[in-house]
Amino acid sequence: MLFAKLLKYIAVGLGACLVMLLLAGIIWIQITNARLERRLADLRAGGQPTSLADLRPEPVAPEQNAVTYLRQAEADLMAIQAEIVAEEEKAAEEQAQKEQERENEGQEGETPEPAEDVVPESVLAATRAAVAARPGVLALLKKAADCPAYAVNDPTGGIDPMVDPAGADQAMVDRINGPPRAAARLLAKYWFACLMAQGKRDEAVGCCITTLKLARHYEHEPTLIAFLVSAACRGMAINAANRALQTGPVSEGARKALDDELARHDVYKAYHQTLATERAYGLDQFDAMAGGMGALRAIRGREMLCYLDGMEACLDRAAQLAEGKSLGLMPPLKGIYAQLMIPGVEATETAAMRTEATINALRVLLALQRRAQPDAPAPADLAELGLPARATQDPFTGKPLVVKWVEGGWLIYSVNFDLTDDGGDFDDNKDAGIGPPEEAKKEKEPAGEM
């Protein structure tokens, strides 16, 4: 009898404890959710987006919106890319077959391959034919680049991220990653190579400028993916422009137009803006996931507060970059959702700094070549080139970029994120910058280095 009463009291006590824990949990959830709502209200009051819907741009006249012309060019652009890729694959197969034949015949060595940035003649012919069959595509890309605005009214293509987060994400990735890269490859690789082969060097530089302008437009797309695509397109343009500048004459007008365009690229401002859009998209995604999982609904407030804290830390780092300050390691973040975002943010932060480094390197090259004696030793102080101080710096160290005269021309680079000078070795992202293209590497008397 006594034992039964004891069990009853224990059960009642446990039940009371469970009720108290449940009540405490409910109160904790209400408190964290209230904190979250206050935090979101503060962001909205500051004009910051907290969802993709907040990113909808102001109405823009179609003729002033780059998106208008890019959409008109998209079908032709993708068709041109398909034809060029098919020819590239054919050329690669022929190259492999030649190597196999040499091996079968017992010949030593491999069939010489063209340099990485040199387009085979068969691919050039395919490019000319593809563009000739669609004569309006280049003009449309130029119109898009010259537009004053870039406004996408529906970044997820009509898919509600709250209903289908995976579908919305894929639709956005497909739209951001496909046509923009195709445009950059056509302009800054294939058509650029066609113009260079014809000796139209100024027009080839013009293709690079058009690509750079489009890259600035892409910065207005939401999410980190868009920033990385913009950085990739910008990188193609910079590599191509470097090839034109270091392998032959380019007019002063084309050089000035290129430098003026490079000066308009504020990479860190764009990165900061991208983080704000990523935060808005992340809030949408988390709400969509939490809506279908009871466990996430229970910890929604805490996880989203941790996420907002993490994004605030990343935005602070972006602001420090814009101020020219050196960055330490990413601070430890709380919350599962916040920790999951770290690899993507770190990769994008590094891409922003590498992009800044290559822009600076190309501007330094332009300044060196503007001198009365372009091949003279680089000045001991790069400030003598007349560029803004930030335009001559290595963003990873805060020190001046490394500038060397080597076989074929100028090697200008940053030591990159490992802070180790690998002598201008750009393989595996050891260093970041520009150097003489393969076709420019012929013996010249060294003019000096710094």
C-alpha positions as CSV (number, residue, x, y, z in Angstrom):
1,M,0.0,0.0,0.0
2,L,2.8,2.4,1.0
3,F,4.7,1.5,-2.1
4,A,1.7,2.2,-4.3
5,K,1.3,5.6,-2.8
6,L,5.0,6.3,-3.3
7,L,4.7,5.4,-6.9
8,K,1.7,7.7,-7.2
9,Y,3.6,10.6,-5.7
10,I,6.5,10.0,-8.0
11,A,4.3,9.9,-11.0
12,V,2.5,13.1,-9.9
13,G,5.9,14.8,-9.3
14,L,7.3,13.7,-12.7
15,G,4.1,14.9,-14.4
16,A,4.4,18.2,-12.7
17,C,8.0,18.5,-13.8
18,L,7.1,17.7,-17.3
19,V,4.3,20.3,-17.3
20,M,6.8,22.9,-15.9
21,L,9.3,22.0,-18.5
22,L,6.7,22.2,-21.2
23,L,5.6,25.6,-19.9
24,A,9.2,26.7,-19.7
25,G,9.7,25.6,-23.3
26,I,6.7,27.4,-24.5
27,I,7.8,30.6,-22.7
28,W,11.3,30.2,-24.1
29,I,9.9,29.8,-27.6
30,Q,7.7,32.8,-27.2
31,I,10.5,34.9,-25.9
32,T,12.9,34.0,-28.7
33,N,10.2,34.4,-31.3
34,A,9.5,37.9,-29.9
35,R,13.2,38.7,-30.0
36,L,13.3,37.5,-33.6
37,E,10.3,39.6,-34.6
38,R,11.9,42.7,-33.0
39,R,15.2,42.0,-34.9
40,L,13.3,41.6,-38.2
41,A,11.4,44.8,-37.5
42,D,14.6,46.7,-36.9
43,L,16.0,45.4,-40.2
44,R,12.8,46.5,-42.1
45,A,12.9,49.8,-40.4
46,G,16.5,50.2,-41.7
47,G,15.4,49.5,-45.2
48,Q,17.0,46.0,-45.2
49,P,15.3,43.1,-47.1
50,T,14.0,40.2,-45.0
51,S,12.6,38.1,-47.8
52,L,12.9,37.7,-51.6
53,A,9.7,39.7,-51.9
54,D,11.5,42.7,-50.5
55,L,14.0,42.5,-53.3
56,R,11.5,43.3,-56.0
57,P,12.9,46.3,-57.8
58,E,11.2,49.6,-58.7
59,P,9.6,49.5,-62.2
60,V,12.0,50.2,-65.0
61,A,11.2,51.1,-68.6
62,P,11.9,48.0,-70.8
63,E,14.2,49.9,-73.1
64,Q,16.3,50.9,-70.1
65,N,16.4,47.4,-68.5
66,A,19.3,45.1,-69.4
67,V,17.1,42.1,-68.6
68,T,14.9,43.0,-71.6
69,Y,17.8,42.5,-74.1
70,L,19.4,39.6,-72.3
71,R,16.1,37.7,-72.5
72,Q,15.8,38.5,-76.2
73,A,19.3,37.1,-76.8
74,E,19.0,34.1,-74.5
75,A,17.8,31.5,-77.1
76,D,20.3,32.5,-79.7
77,L,23.1,32.7,-77.1
78,M,22.5,29.2,-75.8
79,A,22.3,27.8,-79.3
80,I,25.6,29.4,-80.2
81,Q,27.1,28.0,-77.1
82,A,25.9,24.5,-78.0
83,E,27.4,24.7,-81.5
84,I,30.8,25.9,-80.1
85,V,30.9,23.3,-77.4
86,A,30.2,20.6,-79.9
87,E,33.1,21.7,-82.1
88,E,35.3,22.0,-79.0
89,E,34.5,18.4,-78.1
90,K,35.2,17.3,-81.7
91,A,38.6,19.1,-81.6
92,A,39.5,17.5,-78.3
93,E,38.7,14.0,-79.7
94,E,40.9,14.7,-82.7
95,Q,43.7,15.8,-80.4
96,A,43.3,12.6,-78.3
97,Q,43.3,10.5,-81.5
98,K,46.5,12.1,-82.7
99,E,48.2,11.4,-79.4
100,Q,47.1,7.8,-79.6
101,E,48.4,7.4,-83.1
102,R,51.8,8.8,-82.0
103,E,51.9,6.4,-79.1
104,N,51.0,3.5,-81.4
105,E,53.8,4.5,-83.8
106,G,56.2,4.5,-80.9
107,Q,56.9,8.3,-81.2
108,E,58.1,9.9,-78.0
109,G,56.5,12.9,-76.6
110,E,53.0,14.3,-76.9
111,T,51.3,16.2,-79.7
112,P,51.8,19.9,-78.9
113,E,48.6,21.3,-77.5
114,P,47.6,24.9,-77.9
115,A,47.9,27.2,-74.9
116,E,44.9,27.2,-72.6
117,D,43.7,30.7,-73.8
118,V,44.2,30.0,-77.5
119,V,41.1,28.9,-79.4
120,P,41.7,26.3,-82.1
121,E,41.0,27.4,-85.7
122,S,38.1,25.0,-86.1
123,V,36.4,26.4,-83.1
124,L,37.0,30.0,-84.4
125,A,35.3,28.9,-87.7
126,A,32.4,27.4,-85.7
127,T,32.0,30.6,-83.7
128,R,32.0,32.8,-86.8
129,A,29.4,30.5,-88.5
130,A,27.2,30.4,-85.3
131,V,27.2,34.2,-84.9
132,A,26.6,34.8,-88.6
133,A,23.5,32.6,-88.4
134,R,22.3,34.8,-85.5
135,P,23.5,38.3,-86.4
136,G,21.6,40.2,-83.7
137,V,22.9,38.5,-80.7
138,L,26.1,40.6,-80.2
139,A,24.1,43.8,-80.6
140,L,21.6,42.7,-78.0
141,L,24.4,41.9,-75.5
142,K,25.9,45.4,-76.2
143,K,22.5,47.0,-75.6
144,A,22.1,45.1,-72.4
145,A,25.5,46.1,-71.2
146,D,24.9,49.8,-71.9
147,C,21.5,49.9,-70.1
148,P,21.4,52.0,-67.0
149,A,19.4,49.4,-65.0
150,Y,19.1,45.7,-64.3
151,A,15.8,44.7,-62.8
152,V,14.4,41.1,-62.4
153,N,10.9,41.2,-61.1
154,D,10.6,37.5,-60.4
155,P,14.0,35.9,-59.5
156,T,12.5,32.5,-58.8
157,G,10.6,32.2,-62.1
158,G,7.1,32.2,-60.5
159,I,8.0,29.4,-58.0
160,D,7.1,30.3,-54.4
161,P,10.1,29.6,-52.2
162,M,7.7,29.1,-49.2
163,V,5.9,26.3,-51.1
164,D,8.8,24.7,-53.1
165,P,12.1,26.0,-51.7
166,A,14.2,23.4,-53.7
167,G,12.4,24.3,-57.0
168,A,12.7,28.0,-56.4
169,D,16.4,27.6,-55.6
170,Q,17.1,25.6,-58.8
171,A,15.1,28.0,-61.0
172,M,17.2,30.9,-59.7
173,V,20.5,29.0,-60.1
174,D,19.6,28.0,-63.7
175,R,18.7,31.6,-64.7
176,I,21.8,33.1,-63.0
177,N,24.3,30.5,-64.0
178,G,23.4,29.7,-67.6
179,P,23.0,32.7,-69.9
180,P,25.4,35.0,-68.0
181,R,28.3,32.6,-68.3
182,A,27.4,31.8,-71.9
183,A,27.5,35.5,-72.7
184,A,30.9,35.9,-71.0
185,R,32.3,32.9,-72.8
186,L,31.1,34.2,-76.2
187,L,32.3,37.8,-75.7
188,A,35.5,37.3,-73.7
189,K,36.7,34.0,-75.2
190,Y,35.4,33.0,-78.6
191,W,34.4,36.3,-80.3
192,F,37.3,37.9,-78.6
193,A,39.6,35.3,-80.2
194,C,37.9,35.8,-83.6
195,L,38.6,39.5,-83.5
196,M,42.2,39.0,-82.3
197,A,42.8,36.6,-85.2
198,Q,41.7,39.4,-87.6
199,G,43.9,42.0,-85.9
200,K,40.9,43.9,-84.6
201,R,42.5,44.4,-81.2
202,D,40.5,47.5,-80.1
203,E,37.2,45.7,-80.9
204,A,38.5,42.7,-78.9
205,V,39.1,44.9,-75.9
206,G,35.6,46.3,-76.5
207,C,34.3,42.7,-76.0
208,C,36.0,42.7,-72.6
209,I,34.5,46.0,-71.6
210,T,31.0,44.7,-72.6
211,T,31.6,41.6,-70.5
212,L,32.7,43.8,-67.5
213,K,29.6,45.9,-67.8
214,L,27.4,42.8,-67.8
215,A,29.2,41.5,-64.8
216,R,28.3,44.8,-62.9
217,H,24.7,44.2,-63.9
218,Y,24.7,40.7,-62.5
219,E,25.7,42.0,-59.1
220,H,22.1,43.1,-58.8
221,E,20.9,39.5,-58.7
222,P,20.2,38.1,-55.3
223,T,22.3,35.4,-53.4
224,L,26.0,34.5,-53.2
225,I,25.7,32.3,-56.3
226,A,25.0,35.4,-58.4
227,F,28.1,37.2,-57.0
228,L,30.2,34.2,-57.8
229,V,28.9,34.1,-61.4
230,S,29.6,37.9,-61.7
231,A,33.1,37.3,-60.4
232,A,33.7,34.4,-62.9
233,C,32.5,36.6,-65.8
234,R,34.7,39.4,-64.7
235,G,37.6,37.1,-64.5
236,M,37.1,35.9,-68.1
237,A,37.1,39.6,-69.2
238,I,40.2,40.5,-67.3
239,N,42.2,37.5,-68.6
240,A,41.2,38.3,-72.2
241,A,42.0,42.0,-71.8
242,N,45.4,41.1,-70.3
243,R,46.1,39.0,-73.4
244,A,45.2,41.8,-75.7
245,L,47.3,44.3,-73.8
246,Q,50.4,42.1,-73.5
247,T,50.5,40.7,-77.0
248,G,50.3,43.8,-79.2
249,P,49.2,47.4,-79.7
250,V,45.9,48.7,-78.3
251,S,44.8,52.3,-78.9
252,E,44.9,54.8,-76.1
253,G,41.2,55.3,-76.5
254,A,40.5,51.6,-75.9
255,R,42.9,51.6,-72.9
256,K,41.2,54.5,-71.3
257,A,37.7,53.0,-71.9
258,L,38.9,49.8,-70.2
259,D,40.4,51.6,-67.2
260,D,37.3,53.8,-66.8
261,E,35.2,50.7,-66.7
262,L,37.4,48.9,-64.2
263,A,37.3,52.0,-61.9
264,R,33.5,51.6,-61.7
265,H,33.8,48.1,-60.2
266,D,33.3,48.4,-56.4
267,V,33.6,44.7,-55.6
268,Y,33.3,45.1,-51.8
269,K,30.2,47.2,-52.1
270,A,28.6,44.6,-54.3
271,Y,29.7,41.8,-51.9
272,H,28.1,43.6,-49.0
273,Q,24.9,44.1,-51.0
274,T,25.0,40.4,-52.0
275,L,25.2,39.3,-48.3
276,A,22.1,41.4,-47.6
277,T,20.2,39.6,-50.3
278,E,21.5,36.2,-49.2
279,R,20.3,36.9,-45.7
280,A,16.8,37.7,-47.1
281,Y,16.8,34.5,-49.1
282,G,18.1,32.5,-46.2
283,L,15.2,33.7,-44.0
284,D,12.7,32.6,-46.7
285,Q,14.4,29.2,-47.0
286,F,14.4,28.6,-43.2
287,D,10.8,29.5,-42.9
288,A,9.9,27.1,-45.7
289,M,11.9,24.3,-44.1
290,A,10.5,25.0,-40.6
291,G,7.0,25.0,-42.0
292,G,7.3,21.3,-42.8
293,M,9.2,20.1,-39.8
294,G,7.8,20.3,-36.3
295,A,11.3,20.1,-34.6
296,L,12.5,23.1,-36.7
297,R,9.3,25.1,-35.8
298,A,10.2,24.6,-32.1
299,I,13.7,26.0,-32.5
300,R,12.9,28.5,-35.3
301,G,13.4,31.6,-33.2
302,R,16.8,30.6,-31.8
303,E,18.2,29.3,-35.1
304,M,17.1,32.3,-37.0
305,L,18.5,34.7,-34.4
306,C,21.8,32.8,-34.6
307,Y,21.6,33.0,-38.4
308,L,21.0,36.8,-38.2
309,D,24.0,37.1,-35.8
310,G,26.2,35.2,-38.3
311,M,25.1,37.2,-41.2
312,E,25.7,40.4,-39.3
313,A,29.3,39.3,-38.6
314,C,29.8,38.6,-42.3
315,L,28.4,42.0,-43.2
316,D,30.8,43.6,-40.7
317,R,33.7,41.8,-42.4
318,A,32.5,43.0,-45.8
319,A,32.4,46.6,-44.4
320,Q,36.0,46.1,-43.1
321,L,37.1,45.0,-46.5
322,A,35.7,48.2,-48.0
323,E,37.6,50.2,-45.5
324,G,40.8,48.5,-46.4
325,K,41.2,46.7,-43.1
326,S,42.8,43.2,-42.8
327,L,40.5,40.3,-41.9
328,G,41.2,37.7,-39.3
329,L,39.6,34.3,-39.1
330,M,35.8,34.0,-39.4
331,P,34.5,34.1,-35.8
332,P,32.8,31.0,-34.4
333,L,29.1,31.0,-35.0
334,K,26.3,29.5,-33.0
335,G,23.4,27.6,-34.5
336,I,23.2,24.8,-37.0
337,Y,21.8,27.0,-39.8
338,A,24.5,29.7,-39.3
339,Q,27.3,27.1,-39.3
340,L,26.1,25.6,-42.5
341,M,26.5,28.9,-44.3
342,I,30.1,29.4,-43.3
343,P,31.8,27.5,-46.2
344,G,29.7,29.3,-48.8
345,V,30.4,32.7,-47.3
346,E,34.1,32.1,-46.9
347,A,34.4,31.0,-50.5
348,T,32.5,34.1,-51.7
349,E,34.6,36.4,-49.4
350,T,37.8,35.0,-50.9
351,A,36.4,35.3,-54.4
352,A,35.6,39.0,-53.7
353,M,39.2,39.6,-52.6
354,R,40.7,37.7,-55.5
355,T,38.5,39.7,-57.9
356,E,39.7,42.9,-56.3
357,A,43.3,41.7,-56.7
358,T,42.9,40.9,-60.5
359,I,41.1,44.2,-61.2
360,N,44.0,46.0,-59.4
361,A,46.5,44.0,-61.4
362,L,45.0,45.0,-64.7
363,R,44.8,48.6,-63.7
364,V,48.4,48.6,-62.7
365,L,49.3,47.0,-66.1
366,L,47.4,49.8,-67.9
367,A,49.2,52.4,-65.9
368,L,52.6,50.8,-66.5
369,Q,51.9,50.7,-70.3
370,R,50.7,54.3,-70.3
371,R,54.2,55.6,-69.4
372,A,56.6,57.1,-72.0
373,Q,58.7,54.0,-71.6
374,P,56.2,51.1,-71.0
375,D,59.0,48.5,-70.5
376,A,61.0,50.6,-68.0
377,P,61.3,49.2,-64.5
378,A,58.3,49.5,-62.3
379,P,58.5,52.4,-59.8
380,A,59.6,51.6,-56.3
381,D,56.4,53.2,-55.1
382,L,53.4,52.2,-57.1
383,A,51.7,55.4,-56.0
384,E,53.8,57.1,-58.8
385,L,51.6,55.4,-61.3
386,G,48.8,57.9,-60.5
387,L,46.2,55.3,-59.4
388,P,44.2,55.5,-56.2
389,A,46.0,53.8,-53.3
390,R,43.5,51.0,-53.1
391,A,44.0,50.2,-56.8
392,T,47.6,49.2,-56.3
393,Q,47.1,47.1,-53.1
394,D,47.1,43.4,-52.5
395,P,43.8,43.0,-50.7
396,F,45.1,40.0,-48.7
397,T,48.0,41.8,-47.2
398,G,47.3,45.5,-47.5
399,K,50.7,45.8,-49.2
400,P,51.5,46.8,-52.8
401,L,50.9,44.2,-55.4
402,V,54.0,42.3,-56.6
403,V,55.2,43.6,-60.0
404,K,57.8,41.9,-62.1
405,W,59.1,42.1,-65.6
406,V,59.4,38.5,-66.9
407,E,59.8,36.7,-70.2
408,G,57.1,38.1,-72.4
409,G,55.8,41.0,-70.3
410,W,54.5,42.1,-66.9
411,L,53.7,39.7,-64.0
412,I,51.4,41.5,-61.5
413,Y,49.9,39.6,-58.6
414,S,48.6,39.2,-55.1
415,V,49.9,36.5,-52.8
416,N,46.3,35.3,-52.3
417,F,44.6,33.9,-49.1
418,D,47.5,31.7,-48.0
419,L,49.7,34.9,-47.7
420,T,52.6,33.0,-49.4
421,D,54.4,34.5,-52.4
422,D,54.5,31.6,-54.9
423,G,56.3,33.8,-57.5
424,G,53.2,34.5,-59.6
425,D,52.1,30.9,-59.9
426,F,48.4,31.0,-60.7
427,D,47.9,27.2,-60.7
428,D,45.6,25.9,-58.0
429,N,44.9,29.5,-56.9
430,K,48.3,29.8,-55.3
431,D,48.6,33.5,-56.3
432,A,46.0,35.8,-58.0
433,G,46.7,38.3,-60.8
434,I,47.8,38.5,-64.4
435,G,50.9,37.6,-66.3
436,P,52.2,37.3,-69.9
437,P,50.1,35.0,-72.1
438,E,52.0,32.1,-73.7
439,E,52.2,33.7,-77.1
440,A,53.8,36.8,-75.6
441,K,56.6,34.7,-73.9
442,K,59.6,35.4,-76.0
443,E,63.0,36.5,-74.9
444,K,63.2,40.1,-73.8
445,E,65.8,41.9,-71.8
446,P,64.5,42.0,-68.2
447,A,63.7,45.6,-67.2
448,G,63.5,45.0,-63.5
449,E,61.1,44.1,-60.8
450,M,59.9,45.3,-57.4
